[in-house]
Amino acid sequence: MSEAGLCRVADQPGVGQPDVDDAHFLKAARRAVRLHPHSEFAWYGLGSFYGDNRCRFYSLKKAAHAYRKSIKINPSNSWVWCKLALVLVGQHQYKRAIAAWGEALRFDPDNETGAWNLRFDLLSQYSE
C-alpha cells in the first residue's frame, strides 16, 4: 500500500455503519501505524478513525493523540491541524482549537476550512 493510501483506511465507506465491523477498520489503521510509525498518513488515518463519531471505537482523546503524532512528523500539514482543531472543539478546548486553526492557516493561508472554522470558533468563544 502506498503511503498516501494509508490515510484512507478510516475514510472507507462503511466505517461506523451497523452492518460493517469497525474492528476490521481499527485493525487495519493500527497495522498501518505499526508498519509505518514515521508516516504522517498512517497516524492521520488512525486519528480519522477514532474521530469518527459513527464508529463504536470513537475517542476524541485517541484521535487527538494520533493527529498530534502526525503533526510531529510533518508540522506543515494544514489539513491535520484542521482535524486536530475539530477534535479540540469536541473536547471544549476552544483556545487550543483556535491555536490549531491558526497553525493550519499559517501553513496554508488559502485553507478555507481553517479560515471559516477559526472565525466560527472565535465568534462562539467570545459571544458566550
C-alpha positions, 0 to 999 in steps of 0.5 A: 500500500502506498503511503498516501493510501494509508490515510484512507483506511478510516475514510472507507465507506462503511466505517461506523455503519451497523452492518460493517465491523469497525474492528476490521477498520481499527485493525487495519489503521493500527497495522498501518501505524505499526508498519509505518510509525514515521508516516504522517498518513498512517497516524492521520488515518488512525486519528480519522478513525477514532474521530469518527463519531459513527464508529463504536471505537470513537475517542476524541482523546485517541484521535487527538493523540494520533493527529498530534503524532502526525503533526510531529512528523510533518508540522506543515500539514494544514489539513491535520491541524484542521482535524486536530482543531475539530477534535479540540472543539469536541473536547471544549478546548476552544483556545487550543482549537483556535491555536490549531486553526491558526497553525493550519492557516499559517501553513496554508493561508488559502485553507478555507476550512481553517479560515471559516472554522477559526472565525466560527470558533472565535465568534462562539468563544467570545459571544458566550 
